[in-house]
Amino acid sequence: MPKSTDMRTILELQKRLKTETSFRRKYPNCKENDDTIHLLYVSPCLDATGYYRAITPALELNKTASHTAIITKIETFDFNKRFEDYENLIDEQLLYWADYIIFPVIFSDVDFFIKAIRVLRPDVQLVMDVDKNYTAIPQSHTMSRKIGTRDKEQLLSNMISMDIVTTATKPLSNFYKKLLLQNFPNHTTHVVQLPSLVSRLGYEEIPPLKRNDSQIIRIGILGSKSQLSDLLVLKELVAKTKEVLKEGVQFVCYGWNGQDIQGELVLKGLAVEYHKPVAFENHFKTLNDLALDIVLLPSEKNRFSQCEPYTTLLECAVYGIPAIASVYHPAKQVLKEGETGLLAETSDDWVKSILRLVKDKALREQMGKNALKSIWMEQHFTSRQLQLFQDLFI
């Protein structure tokens, strides 16, 4: 395994699940009568969603005495593929072993598949984890071209065929609770939030926190072209900030090439450093290597953005990077205003917040330390957080 990767344990597991032919060696945790609750996670991808919503919860639950989790397979992420495009065969032995079967989002009609499982295992609990507000995808988002009205309707039908639907954030669980009740008044699906949490399994081979040792403050803009409408919020404020500060600030775009939908550079004329997105297994190391002093988390005011995961904030906090987030960004759910970061609404708010952290090194560093401590104390797989999973899967 290359030494540069972030997550040795997960990559070794992915390899074993792909290449091992012996069932017992492939799934050593598949033991009957072990007095634990059995969770079967079906084919997560090695991307942010799979990592936070299936892979690390499964591995962390395996450290408990009460639950045992098995992942059927870890797929290599492909933007052009959906869950149903991957090979999703579930070994019959695993079906009989599982107490809960946990699926990612599925847009195809799985009615026959679900009925077949319920015939084989009438007592098994079926779960779907929903990571985004697929009902409210804005036209500017790249997913809007892939997911149409029929897909969204099928997703809702699939959700009510489950016993439980889990979501990454509270706004998302509230949204789908209300929507399912409106569309299916007699449905019995339990919709509940299970938080995305940080795990040391993603940071096994990361060197110590990398600090910026230059006099130029490095301000990170994290995101991808799919979040273009959120990122465009930055155009005016970046220009204003550069106008006030003149020198001494470097904006760093990671995951976004700085272009709008017409291919024009949004931050044209400004000194901006661009870094391409990397494979998820190298993402944490890359984030560390950027040596950012501050990160900006912009967001438009819409139902899609407000229901998004706040994992970018978690990742920055792990590296002690204070964030300035939009009041409409999901980061608001865990960011502690004035303690671990700052919130901004208007363009003036953004500029004032950026100037405040740029000019006050002591405040910037203290907020970074606070963010680091807060995340590992409150948004980590602590016994208290694990109890949320243990109480749901009983």
MOLINMO-V932414 format. One line per field, one symbol per residue. ss: DSSP state (a for helix, b for strand, c for the rest). A space follows every 10 residues. Layout:
ss: ???
This chain:
ss: cccccccaaa aaaaaaaaac ccaaaacccc ccccccbbbb bccbbccaaa aaaaaaaaaa acccccbbbb bccbbccccc ccaaaccccc caaaaaaccb bbbccccccc aaaaaaaaaa ccccbbbbbb cccaaacccc caaaacccaa aaaaaaaaaa cccbbbbcca aaaaaaaaaa aaaccccccb bbbccccbca aacccccccc ccccccbbbb bbccaaaaaa accaaaaaaa aaaaacccbb bbbbccccbc ccccbccccc cbbbbcccca aaaaaaaaac cccbbbbccc ccaaaacccc aaaaaaaacc cbbbbbccca aaacccbccc bbbbccaaaa aaaaaaaaac aaaaaaaaaa aaaaaaaacb ccaaaaaaaa aacc
